Amino acid sequence: MAQGNITDWEAYGVELNNRLGLDNQLFRVIGSKARKDPRRVVFAEADNIKILKAAQVVNDEDIAIPILLGNEKRIRQLMEENGIEIENVAIVDPKSDEMAAKRHHFGELFFKKRQRKGFNLYEAKKIMRERNYFGCMMVETGEADALISGLTRKYPDTIRPALQVIGMEEGAKRVAGMYIINTKRGPLFLADTTVNFNPTAEELADITLLVAKEVRQFNITPRIAMVSYSNYGSSQTPEAQLVSQARRIVKQKDPTLTVDGEIQAAMAFNKEILKDNYPFSELIEGDVNTMIFPNLAAGNVAYNLLQEVAGFDSIGPILLGMKKPVHILQLGSTVRQIVNVVLIAVVDAQTKCCKETDGTEGKKRK
């Protein structure tokens, strides 16, 4: 029984979670930040029951203002059959006659972007019937603040429209995918887990800097291990040397960043062995919170093992390097995972909108 009066129930809940080892401070911070300024999020696959359930959650919890793309009759039917209610939700069908003028307008804008990159005017207008292209144009033109897609489609089929319509942020040379895993040690950031198959040393360095920038957005100082199957030159294979070279490039571009490698994943987390064998390592002081993998296979396998076998909660994948917020779900994501990605998308929209408007506030729930 509690021995004192509880005046702050939210703080009391946090305290109980901490006692039980359930502290997920980063997730709470992200959620709190999103709720302070909800944004308009387009769901490109709104004829999917998981998407509709997630849209209801983010609407009810004041996380985001959902915009549903798809056949309105089908979406309304699914909502009724599954007891889903989203008050005054906007449903947009890019294929409908009502959207003909909008498709025409979006197609012309898209043609200006891609007229020398494989699209003629007819194709540019026709492709706006596809929800991913239409949704990306909504974000690009300011009719929405973020796009969520990819639950039922292959990753390349979803990222391609985003790159063609919205493109990369200024200064970015590529995009990358990152997951956040909530471990007992605290949040662990993993990249690249979704985009770059076999990056060069220069590309791996760019990915590392992208991830470091994102980690800092959460008010966390990145401590980065660039992992491989060898430690500090113990293997002279091209794969191991690539990671070592990438680390040198990162330090040249940002000498203040705490980053080391190539290093085995287990070694990065065992500071006693690391100190005994490699006392020069930058990772001895403080805990590693970010892991950069040498290729997509390694990153994706590691993420799936941590989530499915170890049972850690996660947010992701988070698409880094885009000019405006587009986040692509993993095939088969749960409702909770979709909601987590929406949280990131809203916070991402808050940050990028402020940059574009010199700090002016974005679209809030009316």
C-alpha positions in Angstrom: 0.0 0.0 0.0 1.3 3.5 -0.8 2.3 5.3 2.4 1.9 8.8 1.0 -0.5 10.9 -1.0 0.1 10.8 -4.8 -0.3 14.2 -6.4 1.4 13.5 -9.7 0.1 10.2 -11.1 2.2 10.4 -14.3 5.4 10.8 -12.3 4.2 7.9 -10.1 3.7 5.7 -13.1 7.3 6.5 -14.3 8.6 5.6 -10.9 6.8 2.3 -10.9 8.2 1.5 -14.3 11.7 2.3 -13.1 11.3 0.0 -10.1 10.2 -2.8 -12.5 13.0 -2.2 -14.9 10.6 -0.9 -17.6 12.1 2.5 -18.0 11.7 3.7 -21.6 12.4 7.3 -21.1 13.3 8.0 -24.8 9.9 6.6 -25.9 8.1 8.8 -23.4 10.0 11.9 -24.5 9.2 11.2 -28.1 5.5 10.7 -27.3 5.3 13.8 -25.1 6.9 15.9 -27.8 4.6 14.6 -30.5 1.5 15.3 -28.4 2.5 19.0 -27.9 2.1 19.7 -31.6 0.2 17.0 -33.6 0.8 17.0 -37.3 -1.2 15.8 -40.4 0.0 12.3 -41.3 -1.0 10.7 -44.5 -1.6 6.9 -44.4 -1.1 5.6 -47.9 -2.5 2.1 -47.1 -5.7 3.0 -45.3 -7.6 0.0 -46.7 -5.6 -2.1 -44.2 -7.1 -2.9 -40.8 -3.8 -2.4 -39.0 -3.3 1.0 -40.5 -6.9 2.0 -39.5 -6.4 0.8 -35.9 -3.1 2.8 -35.7 -4.8 5.8 -37.2 -7.5 5.6 -34.5 -4.8 5.3 -31.8 -2.8 8.4 -32.9 -6.0 10.4 -33.4 -7.5 9.4 -29.9 -4.2 10.1 -28.2 -3.7 13.5 -29.9 -0.4 12.3 -31.5 -1.3 13.1 -35.1 -4.2 14.1 -37.4 -4.7 11.2 -39.8 -5.4 11.5 -43.5 -6.5 8.2 -45.1 -5.8 7.4 -48.7 -7.9 4.8 -50.5 -11.4 3.9 -51.7 -13.7 5.7 -49.3 -16.5 3.1 -49.4 -14.0 0.3 -48.7 -12.4 2.2 -45.8 -15.7 3.1 -44.2 -16.8 -0.5 -44.5 -13.6 -1.7 -42.8 -14.1 0.9 -40.0 -17.7 -0.1 -39.4 -16.9 -3.9 -39.4 -14.1 -3.5 -36.9 -15.6 -0.8 -34.6 -13.1 1.9 -35.6 -14.2 5.4 -35.1 -12.1 8.4 -36.1 -14.1 11.6 -35.7 -14.1 13.9 -38.8 -11.3 11.9 -40.5 -10.3 13.0 -44.0 -10.5 10.2 -46.6 -9.0 10.9 -50.0 -9.2 8.6 -53.0 -6.6 9.6 -55.6 -8.5 7.6 -58.2 -11.8 9.2 -57.7 -13.4 11.7 -60.1 -13.4 14.3 -57.3 -9.6 14.2 -57.3 -9.2 14.6 -61.1 -8.2 18.3 -60.9 -5.8 17.6 -58.0 -4.2 14.7 -59.9 -3.8 17.0 -62.9 -2.1 19.7 -60.7 0.1 17.2 -58.9 1.1 15.6 -62.2 2.2 18.9 -63.6 4.3 19.7 -60.5 5.8 16.2 -60.7 6.6 16.6 -64.4 8.6 19.7 -63.7 10.7 17.7 -61.3 11.1 14.6 -63.5 10.8 15.9 -67.1 14.4 15.1 -67.9 14.5 12.0 -65.7 12.4 9.5 -67.6 8.8 10.9 -67.3 6.7 12.6 -69.9 3.7 14.7 -69.0 1.1 12.0 -69.6 3.0 9.5 -67.4 3.5 12.1 -64.7 -0.2 12.8 -64.5 -1.2 9.1 -64.7 1.1 8.0 -61.9 -0.7 10.4 -59.5 -3.4 7.7 -59.3 -0.9 5.7 -57.2 -1.3 6.5 -53.5 2.4 6.7 -52.6 3.0 9.3 -55.3 -0.2 11.2 -54.5 0.6 11.1 -50.7 4.2 12.3 -51.3 2.8 15.2 -53.4 0.5 16.1 -50.5 3.5 16.3 -48.2 5.6 18.1 -50.8 2.9 20.8 -51.4 2.2 21.3 -47.7 -1.2 19.7 -47.7 0.1 17.2 -45.2 3.2 17.0 -42.9 4.3 13.4 -43.2 3.7 10.2 -45.0 3.5 6.6 -43.6 3.5 3.7 -46.0 5.1 0.3 -46.8 3.1 -2.1 -44.6 2.0 -4.2 -47.6 4.6 -3.3 -50.3 8.3 -3.9 -50.9 10.6 -1.3 -49.5 12.0 -0.1 -52.9 8.4 0.4 -54.2 7.7 2.8 -51.4 11.0 4.7 -51.1 11.2 5.3 -54.9 8.2 7.7 -55.0 9.5 9.5 -51.9 12.9 10.1 -53.5 11.4 11.2 -56.8 8.8 13.5 -55.4 10.4 14.9 -52.2 14.1 14.1 -52.4 16.9 14.4 -50.0 17.5 17.2 -47.5 20.1 19.8 -48.3 23.6 18.5 -47.8 22.6 14.9 -47.7 24.3 12.6 -50.2 22.1 9.6 -49.5 19.3 8.3 -47.3 19.6 5.6 -44.7 17.4 3.4 -42.5 17.7 3.3 -38.7 16.0 1.4 -35.9 15.8 2.4 -32.2 15.8 -0.6 -29.9 14.8 -0.1 -26.2 17.2 -2.3 -24.3 18.0 -2.7 -20.6 21.1 -0.6 -21.2 19.0 2.2 -22.7 18.1 3.1 -26.3 20.3 1.5 -29.0 20.4 3.0 -32.5 21.1 0.7 -35.4 22.0 1.6 -39.0 21.9 1.0 -41.9 19.1 -1.6 -41.6 17.0 -1.0 -44.7 18.5 1.0 -47.6 22.2 0.6 -48.5 23.2 -2.9 -49.5 27.0 -2.7 -49.7 28.2 0.8 -49.0 31.7 2.0 -49.8 33.8 3.5 -47.0 32.7 7.0 -48.0 29.1 6.0 -48.1 29.4 4.3 -44.7 30.9 7.4 -43.3 28.0 9.5 -44.7 25.5 7.0 -43.0 27.3 7.4 -39.7 27.1 11.1 -39.8 23.4 11.0 -40.7 22.7 8.7 -37.8 24.8 10.8 -35.4 22.7 13.9 -36.4 19.5 12.0 -35.7 20.6 10.7 -32.3 21.4 14.2 -31.3 17.9 15.2 -32.2 16.8 13.1 -29.2 19.2 15.0 -26.9 21.5 12.0 -26.7 25.2 12.2 -27.3 26.1 9.5 -29.8 28.7 7.0 -28.9 29.2 5.0 -32.0 30.7 1.5 -32.6 31.4 0.7 -36.3 31.1 -3.0 -36.1 32.8 -5.8 -38.1 34.1 -9.3 -37.5 37.5 -8.1 -36.5 39.1 -5.7 -34.1 41.3 -2.8 -35.0 43.2 -4.3 -37.9 43.2 -7.9 -36.8 42.0 -8.8 -40.2 43.3 -7.4 -43.4 40.3 -8.4 -45.6 38.7 -5.7 -47.7 35.5 -5.9 -45.7 37.3 -5.1 -42.4 39.5 -2.4 -43.9 36.4 -0.8 -45.3 35.0 -0.2 -41.8 38.3 1.1 -40.6 38.6 3.5 -43.5 35.1 4.7 -43.0 35.8 5.5 -39.4 38.9 7.6 -40.4 36.7 9.6 -42.8 34.1 10.2 -40.1 36.8 11.6 -37.7 38.1 13.8 -40.5 34.6 15.3 -41.0 33.7 15.5 -37.4 36.6 15.2 -35.0 34.3 15.8 -31.9 32.2 12.7 -32.6 32.9 9.7 -30.3 33.2 6.8 -32.8 35.5 3.8 -33.1 36.0 0.7 -35.2 36.4 -1.7 -36.8 35.3 -3.6 -33.7 33.4 -6.8 -32.9 29.9 -6.2 -31.6 30.5 -8.1 -28.3 33.8 -6.2 -27.7 32.1 -2.9 -28.1 29.9 -3.6 -25.0 32.6 -5.3 -22.8 34.6 -2.4 -21.5 36.8 -4.5 -19.3 38.1 -6.6 -22.1 38.3 -3.6 -24.4 40.4 -1.7 -21.9 42.7 -4.6 -21.3 43.3 -5.2 -25.0 42.7 -1.8 -26.7 43.3 0.9 -24.1 43.3 3.5 -26.8 39.7 3.0 -27.8 37.3 5.9 -27.6 34.6 3.5 -26.4 36.1 2.7 -23.0 34.5 5.7 -21.3 30.7 5.6 -21.4 28.3 3.1 -23.0 27.9 2.5 -26.7 24.4 3.7 -27.8 24.8 3.5 -31.6 25.9 0.7 -33.9 26.9 1.1 -37.6 26.9 -2.1 -39.6 29.2 -2.7 -42.6 26.3 -3.7 -44.9 22.5 -4.1 -45.1 22.5 -7.8 -44.4 24.4 -7.4 -41.0 22.2 -4.5 -39.9 18.9 -6.2 -40.8 19.8 -9.5 -39.2 20.9 -7.8 -36.0 17.8 -5.8 -35.7 15.5 -8.8 -36.3 17.3 -10.9 -33.7 17.1 -8.2 -31.1 13.4 -7.7 -31.7 12.1 -11.2 -32.3 14.5 -13.3 -30.1 15.4 -10.9 -27.3 11.9 -9.3 -27.4 13.0 -5.7 -27.2 10.6 -3.0 -28.1 11.5 -0.9 -31.1 10.8 2.1 -33.2 11.5 2.0 -36.9 12.5 1.9 -39.5 13.3 5.6 -39.5 14.2 7.0 -42.9 17.1 9.5 -42.6 18.2 12.1 -45.0 14.8 13.0 -46.5 13.9 16.7 -47.1 10.4 16.1 -45.6 9.1 13.3 -43.3 8.5 10.0 -45.1 8.7 6.8 -43.1 8.4 3.3 -44.5 7.0 0.5 -42.4 8.4 -2.9 -42.2 6.3 -5.6 -43.9 3.9 -7.0 -41.3 4.4 -4.3 -38.7 2.1 -4.5 -35.6 -0.3 -1.7 -34.7 2.1 -0.6 -31.9 5.0 -0.5 -34.3 3.0 1.6 -36.7 2.1 4.0 -33.9 5.8 4.2 -32.9 6.7 5.2 -36.5 4.0 7.9 -36.5 5.5 9.3 -33.3 8.8 9.7 -35.1 7.2 11.1 -38.2 5.4 13.8 -36.1 8.5 14.8 -34.2 10.4 14.8 -37.6 7.8 17.1 -39.1 8.0 19.4 -36.1 11.7 19.8 -36.6 11.8 20.1 -40.3 8.8 22.5 -40.4 10.5 24.8 -37.9 13.6 24.9 -40.1 11.6 25.9 -43.1 9.5 28.5 -41.3 12.2 30.0 -39.0 10.7 28.6 -35.9 7.0 29.4 -36.6 4.6 26.9 -35.2 3.1 24.2 -37.5 -0.5 22.9 -38.0 -2.1 22.1 -34.7 -5.3 20.2 -34.1 -8.2 22.6 -34.2 
